[in-house]
Amino acid sequence: MASLIDRLKIGFHWRGDGEVAFADVTEWWRDPVVLRDLPPALAALVPGEPTVVIGPASRGTLLGALVAAHLGVGLVELRKNDRVAEHAPEFLTHQLPRSYHEGGARLSFRRALIRPADRVLCVDDWIETGAQALAARSLVTSIGAAWLGTACVVSDLPAGAPAAGELGLRWLLHADEL
């Protein structure tokens, strides 16, 4: 029987060509074994007992919800370009640099969803630069909550990247393996 890692590799495809190549992970969501086995595998990557999971929209929210349900805790969606957040003081926001591949997205969540006593686990499918997870960490720690770390399916960060240490990043696969 194929392991979770084998199934992730089988369900992964590079699409496009040279300048327009992108990672296609959509087969992961079609595989019921991946959906069953991925949440406990991601939850086990980062030590500690989270009280809440945060995940960037959209696939981080999908995975975050699965991990949160597995752990029996809640989920906070880290929203992108939320028009409400820029005019509402109850939201915490973080502007990503213009160099970020989505052109400087604004990330946000409602302030009351994470409390100072929380222990927060960040979950995402793919960490390329760490910009979104670093923004999440900044927002979470500004509240006074504890950052436990980041669990992702694939890390695309180079070996020794400072962001990996700052995030407490752990992963199931490195992009070089795909």
C-alpha positions in Angstrom: 0.0 0.0 0.0 1.3 3.5 -0.9 2.4 5.7 2.0 1.1 9.2 2.5 4.3 10.6 1.0 4.0 8.3 -2.1 0.3 9.4 -2.6 1.3 13.1 -2.3 4.0 12.5 -5.0 1.6 10.6 -7.2 -1.1 13.3 -7.0 1.3 16.1 -7.7 2.1 17.6 -11.1 4.1 20.5 -12.5 2.0 22.2 -15.1 2.9 24.7 -17.8 6.3 25.4 -19.1 9.5 27.3 -18.1 8.3 30.8 -17.2 4.7 29.8 -16.5 5.2 26.5 -14.6 3.1 26.0 -11.5 2.5 23.3 -8.9 -0.8 21.4 -9.3 -1.9 19.7 -6.1 -5.6 19.4 -7.0 -5.4 15.6 -7.1 -4.6 15.6 -3.4 -8.1 16.7 -2.5 -9.6 13.9 -4.6 -7.8 11.1 -2.7 -9.7 10.1 0.4 -6.6 8.5 1.9 -4.7 11.8 1.6 -7.6 13.6 3.2 -7.7 11.1 6.1 -3.9 10.9 6.7 -2.7 14.4 6.0 -4.3 16.1 9.1 -2.6 13.9 11.7 0.7 14.0 9.7 0.7 17.8 9.7 -0.4 18.1 13.3 2.5 15.8 14.4 5.1 17.9 12.7 5.1 20.8 15.2 5.5 20.2 19.0 3.1 21.6 21.5 -0.7 21.5 21.9 -2.4 24.1 19.8 -5.6 25.8 21.0 -6.2 27.2 17.5 -5.0 26.7 13.9 -4.4 29.5 11.4 -4.3 29.0 7.7 -3.9 31.4 4.8 -6.7 31.4 2.2 -7.4 29.3 0.3 -5.6 26.0 0.5 -4.1 26.8 4.0 -7.7 27.3 5.1 -8.7 24.0 3.7 -5.8 22.1 5.3 -6.1 24.2 8.5 -9.7 23.2 8.9 -8.8 19.5 8.5 -6.0 19.8 11.0 -8.1 21.8 13.4 -10.9 19.2 13.3 -8.3 16.4 13.9 -7.0 18.3 16.9 -10.4 19.3 18.2 -9.6 23.0 18.1 -10.9 26.0 16.1 -9.6 27.5 12.9 -8.8 31.2 12.0 -8.7 32.0 8.3 -6.0 34.4 7.3 -7.8 36.3 4.6 -6.3 37.9 1.5 -7.2 41.3 0.3 -10.2 41.5 2.6 -11.9 44.9 1.6 -13.7 45.0 5.0 -10.5 44.8 7.0 -9.0 48.0 5.7 -11.9 50.0 7.2 -12.6 48.0 10.3 -10.6 48.4 13.5 -11.6 44.9 14.7 -9.3 43.4 12.1 -5.6 43.0 12.3 -3.9 43.5 9.0 -0.4 43.0 7.5 0.6 44.2 4.1 2.9 41.9 2.1 5.7 43.5 0.1 4.9 44.5 -3.5 7.5 41.8 -4.5 5.2 39.1 -3.2 3.9 37.0 -6.1 0.3 38.3 -5.7 1.5 41.9 -5.9 1.5 42.8 -2.2 -1.6 41.2 -0.8 -3.1 42.4 2.5 -3.6 39.7 5.0 -6.1 39.9 7.9 -8.2 38.2 10.5 -10.6 39.4 13.1 -8.7 40.4 16.2 -11.1 38.6 18.7 -10.5 35.2 17.0 -7.0 34.8 18.6 -6.5 35.6 22.2 -3.3 36.2 24.2 -3.6 32.8 25.9 -3.8 30.9 22.6 -1.1 28.5 21.3 -1.2 28.9 17.5 -0.2 26.4 14.8 0.0 27.7 11.2 -0.9 25.2 8.4 -0.4 25.6 4.7 0.1 23.4 1.6 3.2 25.1 0.2 5.7 27.5 1.6 7.6 29.3 -1.1 9.0 32.4 0.5 7.4 32.2 3.9 5.9 35.7 3.5 2.3 34.7 4.4 3.3 32.6 7.4 5.7 35.3 8.6 2.8 37.8 8.4 0.6 35.4 10.3 3.3 35.0 13.0 3.7 38.8 13.3 -0.1 39.3 13.7 -0.4 36.4 16.2 2.5 37.5 18.4 1.3 41.1 18.3 -1.7 39.9 20.3 0.5 38.1 22.8 -0.4 34.6 21.7 2.2 31.8 21.5 3.5 30.8 18.0 4.0 27.0 18.1 5.3 26.8 14.5 4.3 26.2 10.9 3.4 22.8 9.3 3.2 22.5 5.6 3.0 19.8 3.0 5.8 21.2 0.8 8.6 23.6 1.6 10.2 25.3 -1.3 12.6 27.4 0.9 16.3 26.9 0.3 18.3 25.0 2.9 19.2 27.3 5.9 16.7 30.0 4.9 16.2 32.3 7.9 12.4 32.3 7.5 12.3 28.6 8.2 13.8 29.1 11.6 11.6 32.1 12.4 8.5 30.2 11.5 9.5 26.9 13.3 8.8 25.4 9.9 8.4 21.6 9.4 7.3 19.9 6.2 6.4 16.5 4.8 8.2 17.1 1.4 10.7 19.5 0.0 9.9 20.8 -3.5 13.2 19.2 -4.7 11.5 15.8 -4.1 8.7 16.5 -6.6 
